[in-house]
Amino acid sequence: MSVKLRNIGPKSAAWLRQVGLRTPEELTAVGAVGAFVKVRRAGFKPSLNLLYSLEGALQDCHWQELPEARRIELVAEYDAIIADKPLKKAPPASGPVYDRTAERRDDDDAGDAPPFDREDEPAQ
């Protein structure tokens, strides 16, 4: 967000810019819930306070002044969107772990050679 909006701090503004919402008009066009969904789908993990802050920015009021009924509506709208098209699960922190130890078989013709030595290659 390149324009300072009420309730929107630097981190929230950076998230909004990264999902393509740079002006108050763009935020108004997608709405608070739409913007919150975009941020979540981008992989960020904002709390519901961002949702309330976005709505407060659109209503030009402090996010804590939003009526409880409106907060419940916002969460219900968000839940309906996510139920229709769930968020993708984050990939694992690391790739799969493979055990690459070689098992020796009793019928192995290699004798006492280490498990990865090949007979056709000279040992060094």
Secondary structure in CASP SS format (residue, H / E / C, confidence):
PFRMAT SS
TARGET T0000
AUTHOR 0000-0000-0000
METHOD secondary structure of the structure
MODEL  1
M C 1.00
S C 1.00
V C 1.00
K C 1.00
L C 1.00
R C 1.00
N C 1.00
I C 1.00
G C 1.00
P H 1.00
K H 1.00
S H 1.00
A H 1.00
A H 1.00
W H 1.00
L H 1.00
R H 1.00
Q H 1.00
V C 1.00
G C 1.00
L C 1.00
R C 1.00
T C 1.00
P H 1.00
E H 1.00
E H 1.00
L H 1.00
T H 1.00
A H 1.00
V H 1.00
G H 1.00
A H 1.00
V H 1.00
G H 1.00
A H 1.00
F H 1.00
V H 1.00
K H 1.00
V H 1.00
R H 1.00
R H 1.00
A C 1.00
G C 1.00
F C 1.00
K C 1.00
P C 1.00
S C 1.00
L H 1.00
N H 1.00
L H 1.00
L H 1.00
Y H 1.00
S H 1.00
L H 1.00
E H 1.00
G H 1.00
A H 1.00
L H 1.00
Q H 1.00
D C 1.00
C C 1.00
H C 1.00
W H 1.00
Q H 1.00
E H 1.00
L C 1.00
P C 1.00
E H 1.00
A H 1.00
R H 1.00
R H 1.00
I H 1.00
E H 1.00
L H 1.00
V H 1.00
A H 1.00
E H 1.00
Y H 1.00
D H 1.00
A H 1.00
I H 1.00
I H 1.00
A H 1.00
D H 1.00
K C 1.00
P C 1.00
L C 1.00
K C 1.00
K C 1.00
A C 1.00
P C 1.00
P C 1.00
A C 1.00
S C 1.00
G C 1.00
P C 1.00
V C 1.00
Y C 1.00
D C 1.00
R C 1.00
T C 1.00
A C 1.00
E C 1.00
R C 1.00
R C 1.00
D C 1.00
D C 1.00
D C 1.00
D C 1.00
A C 1.00
G C 1.00
D C 1.00
A C 1.00
P C 1.00
P C 1.00
F C 1.00
D C 1.00
R C 1.00
E C 1.00
D C 1.00
E C 1.00
P C 1.00
A C 1.00
Q C 1.00
END
